[in-house]
């Protein structure tokens, strides 16, 4: 792998590429070119080649990428070749909704614990997986006992930094933050904030533009899988 620092945008795109490859593999496709991947997800084929080039040479001239091989490499690069245990701090509506998210059942991420300071919630179990709710003061012990390596913050903004401090003290180095507040993490801890308001404001900007100036490629990729399948059939 090259020694350049890999940006978060690059790793986000790798995740998209992997989803695309999974979809193609499920359709029985064995190989795919960077151009086909780009058209499927409205990306740039040169960008795909550049992103993958940070990690090695995967394509074969005249053939493209062998899907199963690239799937395996991206799975390892993204650290998805091993299970991850998730702890959610905040057992309110948002935290409970995240704990019940069905998409996690198809991933390598398993919610194993929730934390709250509400005595009425502590000791209860959440969702079909019966996820236990612990007192927030027990974070360090539960992180150790359950081998939690990813934490999710789903508490009010005023409590978010305090919760992050507890999470970092417990030794967790990967944090997904849903609190609408800027957080300060120590060196070696990655915090990714999901800001719903910012995303909605971005959509508001789009709606504020004159209709003839709105440029979007959404929906274009919907028919690309059929085209790729047909193309692969012609190559066989």
C-alpha positions as CSV (number, residue, x, y, z in Angstrom):
1,X,0.0,0.0,0.0
2,X,1.2,3.5,-0.8
3,X,2.3,5.6,2.2
4,X,0.1,8.6,1.4
5,X,-2.6,9.3,4.0
6,X,-5.8,7.8,2.9
7,X,-8.7,10.3,3.2
8,X,-12.1,9.5,4.7
9,X,-13.7,10.3,1.3
10,X,-11.6,7.5,-0.2
11,X,-12.6,5.0,2.5
12,X,-16.3,6.0,2.0
13,X,-16.0,5.3,-1.7
14,X,-14.4,1.9,-1.0
15,X,-17.5,1.0,1.0
16,X,-19.6,2.0,-2.0
17,X,-17.5,-0.1,-4.3
18,X,-17.8,-3.1,-2.1
19,X,-21.6,-2.8,-2.1
20,X,-21.6,-2.6,-5.8
21,X,-19.4,-5.7,-6.1
22,X,-21.7,-7.6,-3.7
23,X,-24.7,-6.7,-5.9
24,X,-22.9,-7.9,-9.0
25,X,-21.7,-11.1,-7.3
26,X,-25.2,-11.8,-6.3
27,X,-26.2,-11.5,-9.9
28,X,-23.6,-14.1,-11.0
29,X,-21.2,-11.6,-12.6
30,X,-17.5,-12.7,-12.4
31,X,-15.7,-9.6,-13.8
32,X,-16.4,-5.9,-14.1
33,X,-14.5,-2.9,-15.4
34,X,-13.9,0.4,-13.6
35,X,-16.1,2.1,-16.2
36,X,-19.0,-0.2,-15.4
37,X,-18.5,0.3,-11.7
38,X,-18.4,4.1,-12.3
39,X,-21.6,4.1,-14.3
40,X,-23.4,1.9,-11.7
41,X,-22.7,4.4,-8.9
42,X,-22.4,7.6,-11.0
43,X,-18.7,7.9,-10.2
44,X,-15.5,8.5,-12.2
45,X,-13.7,5.4,-13.5
46,X,-10.3,7.2,-13.1
47,X,-11.3,7.9,-9.4
48,X,-12.0,4.3,-8.9
49,X,-8.6,3.2,-10.3
50,X,-6.9,5.9,-8.2
51,X,-8.7,4.8,-5.0
52,X,-7.9,1.2,-5.5
53,X,-4.3,2.1,-6.6
54,X,-3.6,3.2,-3.0
55,X,-3.8,-0.4,-1.9
56,X,-2.3,-2.4,-4.8
57,X,-2.9,-3.5,-8.4
58,X,-6.1,-5.4,-8.7
59,X,-7.3,-5.1,-12.3
60,X,-6.3,-7.2,-15.3
61,X,-5.9,-5.4,-18.6
62,X,-8.6,-6.4,-21.1
63,X,-10.6,-8.1,-18.3
64,X,-11.2,-5.6,-15.5
65,X,-11.5,-6.8,-11.9
66,X,-12.3,-10.3,-10.8
67,X,-15.2,-9.6,-8.5
68,X,-14.6,-12.2,-5.8
69,X,-10.9,-11.2,-5.6
70,X,-11.6,-7.5,-5.3
71,X,-14.4,-8.2,-2.8
72,X,-12.0,-10.1,-0.6
73,X,-9.3,-7.4,-0.7
74,X,-11.8,-4.6,0.0
75,X,-13.3,-6.6,2.9
76,X,-9.8,-6.9,4.5
77,X,-8.9,-3.2,3.8
78,X,-12.1,-2.0,5.4
79,X,-11.5,-4.3,8.4
80,X,-14.7,-6.2,7.7
81,X,-13.0,-9.6,7.9
82,X,-13.6,-9.7,11.7
83,X,-16.6,-8.9,13.9
84,X,-17.0,-5.6,15.6
85,X,-18.9,-5.2,18.9
86,X,-20.9,-1.9,19.3
87,X,-22.0,-0.1,22.4
88,X,-24.6,2.6,22.2
89,X,-24.6,5.4,24.8
90,X,-28.1,6.7,25.1
91,X,-31.2,4.4,25.3
92,X,-33.7,7.0,24.2
93,X,-35.6,7.0,21.0
94,X,-32.6,7.5,18.8
95,X,-30.4,5.0,20.6
96,X,-33.2,2.4,20.6
97,X,-33.9,2.9,16.9
98,X,-30.2,2.4,16.1
99,X,-30.1,-0.7,18.2
100,X,-33.1,-2.1,16.3
101,X,-31.6,-1.2,12.8
102,X,-32.1,-4.3,10.7
103,X,-29.2,-3.5,8.4
104,X,-26.7,-4.4,11.1
105,X,-27.8,-8.0,11.0
106,X,-26.2,-8.3,7.5
107,X,-22.9,-6.7,8.6
108,X,-20.0,-7.5,10.9
109,X,-21.3,-5.0,13.5
110,X,-23.3,-6.3,16.5
111,X,-24.8,-4.1,19.2
112,X,-23.9,-5.9,22.4
113,X,-24.7,-3.2,25.0
114,X,-26.5,0.1,25.6
115,X,-25.9,2.6,28.4
116,X,-28.1,5.2,30.0
117,X,-28.4,7.2,33.3
118,X,-32.2,6.8,33.5
119,X,-33.0,4.3,36.3
120,X,-36.2,3.3,34.6
121,X,-34.2,2.0,31.6
122,X,-31.2,0.5,33.3
123,X,-31.6,-3.3,33.6
124,X,-34.1,-3.5,30.7
125,X,-33.4,-5.2,27.4
126,X,-34.0,-3.6,24.0
127,X,-35.2,-5.1,20.7
128,X,-35.4,-8.7,19.4
129,X,-31.8,-9.3,20.3
130,X,-32.4,-8.4,24.0
131,X,-29.6,-5.9,24.2
132,X,-29.0,-5.1,27.9
133,X,-29.0,-1.5,29.1
134,X,-26.3,-0.6,31.7
135,X,-25.7,2.3,33.9
136,X,-23.3,4.8,32.2
137,X,-20.8,4.5,35.0
138,X,-20.3,0.8,34.0
139,X,-19.0,1.7,30.5
140,X,-15.3,0.8,31.2
141,X,-16.2,-2.6,32.7
142,X,-18.7,-3.5,30.0
143,X,-16.4,-2.4,27.2
144,X,-13.8,-4.8,28.6
145,X,-16.1,-7.7,29.2
146,X,-17.9,-7.4,25.9
147,X,-14.8,-6.5,23.8
148,X,-16.6,-3.4,22.5
149,X,-14.4,-1.6,19.9
150,X,-17.0,0.8,18.4
151,X,-19.2,3.2,20.4
152,X,-22.2,5.2,19.3
153,X,-23.1,8.5,21.0
154,X,-26.9,9.1,21.0
155,X,-27.3,11.6,23.9
156,X,-28.2,15.3,24.1
157,X,-25.5,17.7,22.9
158,X,-24.8,19.0,26.4
159,X,-23.7,15.5,27.5
160,X,-21.8,14.4,24.4
161,X,-18.3,15.5,25.3
162,X,-18.6,14.0,28.8
163,X,-19.8,10.7,27.3
164,X,-16.9,10.8,24.7
165,X,-14.4,11.3,27.5
166,X,-15.8,8.2,29.3
167,X,-15.7,6.2,26.1
168,X,-12.1,7.2,25.4
169,X,-11.1,6.4,29.0
170,X,-12.6,2.9,28.5
171,X,-10.2,2.4,25.5
172,X,-12.6,2.6,22.6
173,X,-10.9,4.2,19.6
174,X,-13.8,4.4,17.0
175,X,-16.9,6.6,17.8
176,X,-20.0,7.4,15.8
177,X,-21.5,10.6,17.1
178,X,-25.2,11.5,16.6
179,X,-25.2,14.4,19.0
180,X,-25.4,17.9,17.3
181,X,-22.2,19.1,19.0
182,X,-18.5,19.5,18.1
183,X,-16.4,17.1,20.0
184,X,-12.8,17.0,20.9
185,X,-11.1,13.6,20.8
186,X,-7.6,12.7,21.9
187,X,-4.9,11.5,19.5
188,X,-5.6,8.0,18.2
189,X,-9.4,8.2,18.6
190,X,-11.6,8.6,15.5
191,X,-14.9,10.4,15.9
192,X,-17.3,10.5,13.0
193,X,-20.3,12.8,13.4
194,X,-23.6,12.3,11.7
195,X,-25.2,15.8,11.5
196,X,-28.8,15.5,10.4
197,X,-29.3,19.3,10.3
198,X,-26.4,19.9,8.0
199,X,-27.7,17.2,5.6
200,X,-31.1,18.7,5.6
201,X,-29.8,22.2,5.0
202,X,-27.8,20.8,2.0
203,X,-31.1,19.5,0.6
204,X,-32.7,22.9,1.3
205,X,-30.0,24.6,-0.8
206,X,-30.8,22.2,-3.7
207,X,-34.6,23.0,-3.4
208,X,-33.8,26.7,-3.4
209,X,-32.1,26.6,-6.8
210,X,-34.1,27.3,-10.0
211,X,-35.4,24.0,-11.3
212,X,-33.5,24.2,-14.6
213,X,-30.3,24.5,-12.7
214,X,-30.8,21.4,-10.6
215,X,-28.4,18.7,-11.8
216,X,-28.7,15.3,-10.4
217,X,-27.8,11.8,-11.5
218,X,-30.0,10.0,-9.0
219,X,-31.8,7.1,-10.5
220,X,-29.5,6.8,-13.5
221,X,-27.7,3.8,-11.9
222,X,-31.0,1.9,-11.4
223,X,-30.7,0.3,-14.8
224,X,-27.0,-0.2,-14.9
225,X,-27.0,-3.6,-13.3
226,X,-29.0,-5.0,-16.1
227,X,-26.7,-3.5,-18.6
228,X,-23.6,-4.9,-16.8
229,X,-25.2,-8.4,-16.7
230,X,-26.0,-8.2,-20.4
231,X,-22.4,-7.0,-21.1
232,X,-20.9,-9.8,-19.1
233,X,-23.1,-12.3,-21.0
234,X,-21.6,-11.0,-24.3
235,X,-18.1,-11.4,-23.0
236,X,-18.6,-15.0,-21.9
